[in-house]
């Protein structure tokens, strides 16, 4: 990858959620019936490209399989209503950030909600 050595070419967005940097999943332990706010507005693109955000629940990874409500799915911030019947279950939320570079590249971050 000689092009990367010189800093040329498009690079993936860096996804930061609630000031948490890195690539490891973020683990939170909310209570049933509460709201959790996830904020990826500090995310950035190393090349300065415009970012588009997408939030979604990865049902197949979690143990809670009923519907989970996200306040906004195409914004840098979303709020999750923790279902009252989710105690003892996990909910996996994905933040997908796409730049408008050439070619468009994507960065991902997982938030694992272990409901108390």
C-alpha positions in Angstrom: 0.0 0.0 0.0 2.5 2.6 -1.1 -0.3 5.2 -1.7 -1.1 5.1 2.1 2.5 5.7 3.0 2.4 9.1 1.3 -1.0 10.0 2.8 -2.8 10.0 -0.6 -6.1 8.4 -1.2 -9.3 8.2 0.8 -9.3 7.0 4.4 -12.1 5.6 6.5 -14.0 7.9 8.9 -13.1 7.7 12.6 -16.2 6.9 14.6 -16.3 8.4 18.1 -19.4 7.8 20.3 -20.0 9.7 23.6 -16.3 10.8 23.5 -15.2 7.1 23.3 -12.4 6.7 20.8 -11.1 3.4 19.5 -12.6 0.5 17.7 -13.7 -1.7 20.6 -17.4 -2.1 21.2 -18.8 0.4 23.7 -20.6 -1.4 26.6 -23.4 0.3 28.6 -25.7 -1.1 31.2 -29.0 0.8 31.2 -32.1 0.0 33.2 -35.4 -1.0 31.5 -37.6 1.9 30.7 -34.8 4.4 30.5 -33.4 6.4 27.5 -29.9 6.2 26.3 -28.4 9.0 24.1 -25.7 8.1 21.7 -23.7 11.0 20.2 -21.3 10.4 17.3 -21.0 14.1 16.4 -17.3 14.1 17.3 -16.6 11.6 14.5 -14.4 12.9 11.7 -12.9 12.1 8.4 -9.1 12.3 8.2 -9.5 13.7 4.7 -12.1 16.3 5.7 -14.8 14.6 3.7 -18.5 15.1 4.5 -20.0 12.4 6.8 -23.3 10.7 6.6 -24.6 8.7 9.7 -26.8 5.7 10.0 -27.9 4.0 13.2 -29.5 0.5 13.3 -30.1 -2.4 15.7 -28.3 -5.6 14.9 -31.0 -8.0 16.2 -29.2 -11.2 15.2 -26.3 -10.3 17.6 -28.3 -9.4 20.7 -30.6 -11.5 22.9 -33.5 -9.0 22.8 -35.5 -9.7 19.6 -38.5 -7.4 19.9 -38.6 -3.9 18.3 -36.2 -1.3 19.7 -37.0 2.4 19.0 -34.3 4.7 17.8 -35.2 8.4 17.8 -33.2 9.2 14.6 -31.5 6.9 12.3 -29.8 9.3 9.9 -28.3 11.8 12.3 -25.1 12.1 14.3 -27.1 11.6 17.5 -29.8 9.1 18.4 -31.8 8.2 21.5 -32.8 4.7 22.4 -35.9 3.8 24.4 -34.8 0.7 26.5 -37.9 -1.6 26.4 -39.4 -2.3 29.8 -39.3 -6.1 29.1 -35.6 -6.1 28.1 -34.1 -6.9 31.6 -31.3 -9.5 31.3 -31.1 -9.1 27.6 -28.5 -7.4 25.2 -29.2 -4.9 22.4 -26.5 -4.3 19.8 -26.7 -0.8 18.1 -24.5 0.0 15.1 -23.3 3.4 14.1 -22.3 3.4 10.4 -20.5 6.5 9.2 -19.9 7.0 5.4 -17.7 9.7 3.9 -18.3 11.3 0.5 -14.7 10.6 -0.7 -13.7 8.6 -3.8 -14.5 5.8 -3.3 -16.8 6.4 -0.4 -15.6 4.6 2.7 -17.3 3.5 5.9 -16.4 3.3 9.6 -18.5 1.3 12.1 -18.9 1.3 15.8 -20.9 -1.1 18.0 -22.7 -0.2 21.2 -23.7 -3.2 23.3 -26.5 -2.4 25.8 -26.6 -5.0 28.6 -29.9 -4.2 30.2 -29.9 -4.6 34.0 
